[in-house]
Amino acid sequence: MPDSIDRLVADWAVSQPELDLSPVEVVARIGRIRAHMLASMNAVFEAHGLTDSDFATLSNLSRAGDDGCPMAALAADLGLTPGSVTSRMDRLTSRGYATTEACPTDARVRIARITPAGDEVFHETVPDHLTNERELLSPLTAQQREQLADLLRLLLSAYERPSS
């Protein structure tokens, strides 16, 4: 079944047949799929009063447990700058979903923790989020999802590989 990218590639093949558009067939599809998925996921998060960034941060804090997570580690886990994480934490703290405090052994380190209210909204959101993700992937069989996950893992690991 042709999609919008097939039409784009076909149009370019007529006007500039010498172009190799094979990368576009992957990269443009990933971008368009991402846009569809984000819109759907954001609707779920908004229904719970969250943003996608709120959810991602609460997810990390929930996994960190009672000990919390140093802000620098949170930034690294989320792939963000320290300033971006501070902004996220300020928003979550103002809503009562998280706290930050100085580390008892090193005052230069700030520890972020999820609050009971944050844990509650996070765990209320998770089932709806997972149901939505299953629906987003419903055009694929279980085997196709596994194959796609393997291919995307290969690609993502190439980008996440530490540089030497």
C-alpha atoms as one frame of an Amber mdcrd trajectory, in Angstrom:
protein
   0.000   0.000   0.000   1.638   3.297  -1.064   2.078   6.083   1.458   2.896
   9.788   1.255   6.629   9.077   1.052   6.130   6.774  -1.935   4.362   9.660
  -3.692   7.172  12.059  -2.779   9.841   9.673  -4.069   7.859   9.016  -7.260
   7.559  12.756  -7.921  11.316  13.236  -7.484  12.035  10.212  -9.672  10.225
  11.962 -12.523  11.798  15.392 -12.057  15.305  14.291 -10.988  15.782  10.563
 -11.663  19.502  10.721 -10.875  18.835  11.333  -7.161  19.204   8.394  -4.761
  16.229   8.888  -2.467  16.609   5.631  -0.542  17.626   7.487   2.664  14.492
   9.655   2.374  12.374   6.512   2.274  13.580   5.689   5.800  14.289   9.046
   7.440  11.158  10.823   6.201   8.986   7.885   7.242  10.516   7.874  10.724
   9.800  11.607  10.992   6.191  11.316   9.857   5.526   8.275  12.024   7.047
  10.137  14.977   4.671  13.055  14.403   1.633  10.738  14.369   2.829   8.889
  17.462   3.637  12.056  19.416   0.204  13.514  18.711  -1.460  10.344  19.961
   0.796  10.014  23.008   0.417  13.703  23.894  -3.366  13.303  23.908  -2.998
  10.525  26.494  -0.599  12.568  28.623  -2.810  15.676  28.421  -5.787  13.630
  29.620  -3.763  13.068  32.810  -2.568  16.665  33.056   0.965  15.835  31.909
   3.251  16.588  28.999   5.494  14.059  27.316   8.474  15.595  29.104   6.665
  15.387  32.463   5.941  11.720  31.844   9.519  10.911  30.819  10.890  12.642
  33.905   8.407  10.991  36.257   9.238   7.639  34.664  12.923   8.080  35.489
  12.176   9.266  39.017   9.782   6.377  39.600  12.471   3.876  38.561  14.985
   5.614  40.840  12.838   4.778  43.852  13.099   6.322  47.310  16.800   7.135
  46.940  16.018   9.523  44.100  18.330  10.437  41.292  21.121  12.999  41.077
  20.047  15.786  38.714  23.151  15.231  36.549  22.254  11.547  36.133  18.667
  12.507  35.330  19.932  14.890  32.635  22.128  12.159  31.157  19.318   9.584
  31.221  16.944  11.980  29.474  19.574  13.243  27.045  19.101  16.828  28.211
  21.181  19.716  29.445  21.263  20.392  33.189  19.285  23.601  32.600  16.521
  21.736  30.773  16.244  19.224  33.608  16.117  22.052  36.149  13.204  23.600
  34.223  11.379  20.277  34.126  11.971  19.691  37.813  10.804  23.211  38.668
   7.539  22.538  36.804   7.042  19.145  38.469   7.962  20.547  41.892   5.489
  23.410  41.525   2.759  20.838  40.825   3.751  18.714  43.835   4.942  15.805
  41.684   8.637  15.931  42.574  11.151  17.398  44.991  14.808  18.316  44.856
  17.221  18.613  47.747  20.913  18.760  48.395  22.685  15.418  48.653  23.574
  14.783  52.324  27.128  13.740  51.421  27.850  16.363  48.738  26.023  19.705
  48.832  27.013  20.379  45.206  24.752  17.513  44.081  20.967  17.917  43.899
  18.833  14.809  44.308  15.479  14.604  42.520  12.676  12.446  43.896   9.140
  11.647  42.889   6.465  12.533  45.467   3.453  10.355  46.328   1.302  12.648
  44.143   3.767  12.299  41.261   3.900   8.551  41.708   0.097   8.409  41.697
  -0.334  10.426  38.476   2.482   8.486  36.813   0.978   5.091  37.671  -2.507
   6.285  36.636  -1.090   7.301  33.240   0.981   4.173  32.519  -1.888   1.796
  31.593  -3.423   4.307  29.169  -0.012   5.068  27.703   0.802   1.394  27.134
  -2.624   0.738  25.607  -2.081   3.677  23.273   1.367   2.413  22.265  -0.076
  -1.030  21.512  -2.729   0.615  19.336  -0.088   2.695  17.546   1.771  -0.505
  16.655  -1.353  -2.541  15.849  -0.736  -2.533  12.063   2.290  -4.756  12.755
   2.332  -8.395  13.780   4.248  -9.419  16.892   7.072 -10.705  14.697   7.182
  -7.449  12.707   7.304  -5.410  15.934  10.232  -7.521  17.112  12.032  -7.093
  13.775  11.417  -3.349  13.807  12.635  -3.088  17.407  15.819  -4.940  16.430
  16.474  -2.652  13.455  15.774   0.499  15.448  17.994  -0.758  18.290  20.835
  -1.191  15.797  20.364   2.334  14.475  19.890   3.988  17.874  22.873   2.222
  19.413  25.046   3.665  16.648  24.000   7.173  17.701  24.260   6.491  21.426
  27.664   4.829  21.242  30.086   6.919  23.270  32.647   8.706  21.149  36.269
   7.946  21.926
